[in-house]
Structures are given as structure tokens and as C-alpha cells.
């Protein structure tokens, strides 16, 4: 009988151990850091809607990452006609690689759901139309003399604008600067500027004459 | 003459009474003997507790974030359940026998499986959201509550009884909560796949051997194939972008396990 009791006790211990094994510690896993591209070069391309041959490029290059940036791209200038409608596209490159890596499609298509490109003209380009860093809402950006309307959309539900393909309408002649900011808003993009962080923040001079 | 006739009648009556008594005794003895034989021939009814290891296979323990899209690219593998390879189960069971070999039984059991390696989930979200860091974690587990009934086919041999059983019924499954925090530029953007549950068909079939340690008590060793097909609707908290990264609206994957259990049982009868 003692032998039987010992066996029963042993089985009970095994059952209790299997039940107790349900307790679990929190599991936290940190992934390895992947290699990132550098956003060394931002180009704005203005194409006159009425005259497609009238195309203006202005490019900003990162002088800290590129050993020999072109002098005219450290302080880029966009010279545009007054009262003209342009198709504006933003192009993003990593020129630390050879050949230069065009990452526009990656950001504007594959990763569009959490990226937004914003334009903030200085006061010299007229009154602000909508988007601002503090209360940035809606798709109307720019200012009265440099109005920007994005028309590319992501696949969020509902779709949100991206800002890499825009309509740009110039007004009266003036000269000022415009800041372009690429916002990275993972699990946070909602059509406003505030969430997330900036992947790229550049300024270019805009001359409307 | 009259006295002879009376005596003859009495003898006949006595004879009949004796026969009735004899037949009655014989009938009672026969009946008792038959009942005892039937009792001895039936496998003893039992109830018991069991517990042990559950070896998971299939997509539940799949921890691949990506899978091939068949065209040279990759897509998110939404079938991956991120469970561990081994879990545990605990339950009660019992069976009632109609005859020496056949009975009907039932089992209520709970299977618990921890979350497995979340490394690939972290890396996947990190890539999909293109962030500096992504952390995937979980403090909860998979739970399967099973309510099964079905036939028992048993073969008693002295102190041993060999069982074959086929049980089926309802499985209520709970998936764990997955907490994900994508961090970029020092800013955290957390979201969570919530604990969700759903029901579905479940079954288990397997073999067991029971050994009677005493008149009523014994131990049992069993191995069962377990299958369940629960359909779990998934919800999220603070998930802003549904079309980026791993995002499930439901998890409907067949669950397969091999349960190897040890148990105690109490058997009824003499």
C-alpha cells in the first residue's frame, strides 16, 4: 500500500508541475539594426503644365554626407514664372551609393502609408494656405503666391495624401524660401504634421518672376 | 380408499411445492450468477485527471514574418501564430461502459501554449515601418478549452486496460496579446493585437494504457492526436495604419498537437 501511495504522490507532483509550467515571463525581443539609406539628395522638379518643355529642377545635397556636393545645390534655387501652374514632383536619392540610389518609389509607393511630404513657404511667398507645423491639417499647403496641392494618395483607409506629387500654382512675383519636410509617421500618419519624426528637412530658395 | 386418495394428493402437492422451491432457488442462483458475470465482463467505469505536454505543429508555431509570394517577392505570412513548439495540457475525463469493450466518455481539457520567438515579428515590423527599432512582446498565452465526447474502446487485461478513444466537440480558443512598439527618431508608436477568442470544431484521438494500482485507483499514460479549427476574430488597439505591416482581421488556422499525458483515475465497481 505504501508503494501505491508513493506512485500516486509522484503522479500528482508531475501533474502539478505541468500545470505550474503555465507561468510565463514576459518576452521582449530587440531586432538587429538594419542598414538604412541616407537621404542625401532632395530634388524638386517643376514642370509647366501649359508647356512641358518648361521644366525646372532644383536640388539640395547634404554637404555633411557627400564629400563633394555641388556648390549650387547647397543653396538651391527654383526660378519659376508668375501666375503659372506647375506639376511638382519630389525626388529623393542616396548618393553615398554608386550609382546613386533613387529611393523616391520606395518612399512614395512602398512606404507611402507612413510618409508625408510638407512644404512650408516663408512669409515672403504670401499668406499661408493651410498646412502648418503646429496645426497642419488638410491638403492645401504653401501660400498665396506658392500654392501647393498634393494629389498622390496612399493606401490607408481612408487614403491620406503623400505630397511627393503635387500641383503648384504661382502667384505674383516675389522671392523667399520654402522648407520641404519629409515626415516619417509609423503607425501615426493621420494627415497632420505633428506625429512622427522628420527624415529630411531642407530649404530651397524660390524666385517667382 | 378416501385416505389413500388424500395421501396421494398431499404427496403430489408436496412434490409440486418442492419443485417450485427448487425451480425458484435455481432461478435465483442462475439470475445472480448471470448478473455477476455481466458485472465482471464490463470494463469498469472511471473518472480521472490528466496532464502533460502538448507538442505543437503547423502554422500555430510558425514564427516566420514573411513568406514567398510565388513571384520572387515576399509577403507577410498571416498564418504564422508565433506560438512555442511545446505547451501543456490539463484536464478531466471519464467513461461509462456498456460492455466489456465499448463505452462512451468525455473530456474537458485546457491546453496552454506560450508565445514563441518574436524576433522575426520585431524585425518584420521594423522593416515594414522603416523605423529605428521595433519591439514585439507578449505577456499572455494561447489557451484552448476543449469539451469533447465520444466512444471508448477498451481492452481489459488483468490490472491493465488499453483504451482507444475518439473524442470530438467544441474548442474555444484564445490568442495572446502581442504588444508592438515601433520607435523612430526616439518617438514610440505603440499598438497591440488584442486578446481575442473564437470557437470551432475540435477533436482528439489516441491510445492509453491504464494500470490499476489498487482496487479503485490507478495511473494512466496516454498519447493523443489533437486537432482544432477555431476561427478567431482579431482586434487591435491603437493601430493607426492597417495596410502596413502584419495586420490580421481573423486567425483561422488548423491547430495540430500531440498530447502526451500522465494521469490518475478512479474506477467504480467491485
Interface residues (C-beta under 8 A of the other chain):
Chain A: X1 X4 X7 X8 X11 X12 X14 X15 X18 X19 X21 X22 X24 X26 X27 X28 X29 X30 X31 X32 X33 X34 X111 X113 X114 X154 X155 X156 X157 X184 X185 X186 X187 X188 X189 X190 X195 X196 X197 X198
Chain B: X49 X50 X51 X52 X53 X88 X89 X90 X112 X114 X115 X117 X118 X119 X121 X122 X123 X126 X127 X129 X130 X131 X132 X133 X134 X135 X136 X137 X138 X139 X141 X182 X184 X185 X186 X187 X189 X190 X191 X213 X214 X217 X219 X238 X239 X240 X241 X242 X243 X244 X262 X263 X264
